[in-house]
Amino acid sequence: MNRSTRRKVITLALVLLPVCTGSAIATAADDECTAARPTPITNAASVRVSDYRAVHTDARTLEETFVLDKEQAVRIVHGGCAHYGFDYVFEMNEPPSTPTARLVSALALTELLGEVANAGLGSAMEAVRRVAETESWDGKEPIESIPGYECVEVTLVRRDPRPAELHISIDIAL
């Protein structure tokens, strides 16, 4: 998949990111939107961040890409309108094999990310931690972090022969 197609897929995924109630992110004209144009959340000046790039893919979406600690490829896509979405994407050479392992990986990676980005992951990752401790999550349903307002999905996208991608997608109703 070329870069242009991948951006379109990412943007479409962000726009269609399901919310806890089962509806999709609402889109609106710029003059109707409650959210400001997204700004970078990554500290590009950190010594732990290399190859940083931030691109507005459209008026309401920002894509940040970088390498964390010289080995972990990270992509953050965020934006929206009535619902604001974050999609944190981590490339993984050895993807987790179970839904619970996926949550544990998500917790570890976002902890690292929190040291270089103002990611606002607190309540979402606390909900993920609670679910991971029960070891009963089937990996199919979103996890509500703030009932009716915020939910998180942790999914694994396999891209053979390239590394798999662990997606942590958060939807916030504004």
N, C-alpha and C positions, 0 to 999 in steps of 0.2 A: 504494500500500500504506500503510495507516495505521500509526501508531506502535506500537500494541499488536500488530498482526500482524507488523510488522517485528521486534519484540523476540522474539516466539515463533519466527520463522524463524531469527533469529540464535542464540537459545538452542539450538534444534534442531540447527543447523549445528555449533555448538560440541560438543554431545553426540555427534553423528555424525561429527565430524572424523576422517578416516581416519588411522591410525598407520602407521608404516613397514612393519609386518608385514601390513597389510591388514585388521586387525580394527578395531572401533570403541572409542571411549573407554568404559571400564567405568564404570557408575554403581553407587552403593551407598547404603544408608541412612546418615544422618548419623553414627550410632554406629560404622559400619564404615569410614568414610572416613579415609584417611591424610593428606589435605590440610586445612589450616585454612581457615576462611572467607576468601575473597579480600579483600585490602585495596588501596586505591588505589596505583598505581605512578607516577602523574603528579604533578609538582610544580605544584600549582594556583596557588601563589604566584608563580611565574615571570612576569616581565613579558612573556614571549613567549606565554603561554597566556591566552586569553580565553574567556568563555562556558563555563567548566568545569562539568561535572555528573557525579556518580557515583551510580549506582543499582544496588542488588542486585536483579537480576531474579528470583532465587530464592536458596535457601540456599547454593548453591555457585557462583554466577555473578555477577560484577560487570561492569557496563558503564560505561565512562568515555567522555565525549564532550567535545570542546573544539575551539577554533580555534587553530592554531599560526601565529604571526607574522602575525596578522590576515587570513590568506588561505587557509590549508590546513585543511580540515575533517578531523578525525581521530576515529575511534571505536576504542576498545580494549575487547574483550570477553575476560575471562579467568576461569578457574575449572575445576573438575573434581574428580576423586577419585583413583582409581588412576592415571589419566592426567590431567595438567594441561594445559590448552590455552590458547593466546593467539591471538586473531584481531585483527590490526592492520589497520584499514580506512582508506584514504585516498581521498577523492573526487578525481577527475582530469577536468578539462575536455578535456584532450588526451591520451587514453590511449596508451600505447606500442603499436606495431604488430606487434612480433615478440616471441617468447618471451625472447630475450636482452635486448631493450630493456626488457621487463617486469622482469627481474632488476636491470638497471642502475637503473631507477626505484625499485625496492624498496630498493636499497642507499642511494641518495641520501636517500630519505624517512626511512629508519630512522636514518640518521646525524643528521638534524635532530631526530628524536624522542628519540634518546639524550641530547640536551642538556637535555631537560625532563622525562624520565621514566626511572625505574629499570627499564628494559624487559627487561633480561637477554637481549639479542639476540646477544651475542657469538659463540658457537659456531655458531648457526643462520646468522647473516649471513656468517660466515667461509666456511661451506659454500656459500652462495649466491654469494659473490664468486669462489670457485674454479670453480664451474660456469659463471658468466657469462664468465670468462676463456677457457673452452674454446669458447664460442659453439656448442655442440652440443646444448644442452638443448631438447627438443621441447615443453616446457611441460605435459606430461601426467602425469609421475611426480613423487612427492614427492622431495625432496632429503634424504638422510640426513646429519645433521650429527654425530651420535654414534651409530654403528651399534647398532641394537637398543634405543636409549633416546630418541633425539630426532630428529625430522624436521621439515622445513619445506615448505610448499606456497606458491607465489606464483601467484595466479589473478587474472584480470580479469573483473569482472562488468559487463556493459554494461546501462545502465538508461535507454535513450532515452525521452524527450528530456532526462532529468536526467544529470548527470555520471556517468561510469563510476566503479567502485570497484576499487581495487587492494587485494587481500586478501593479507596475509602471515600464514599460519596455522602455528603451531608446536605440536607435540604432544610432551610430555615424559612418559615413563613414570616413575612415582615408585617 
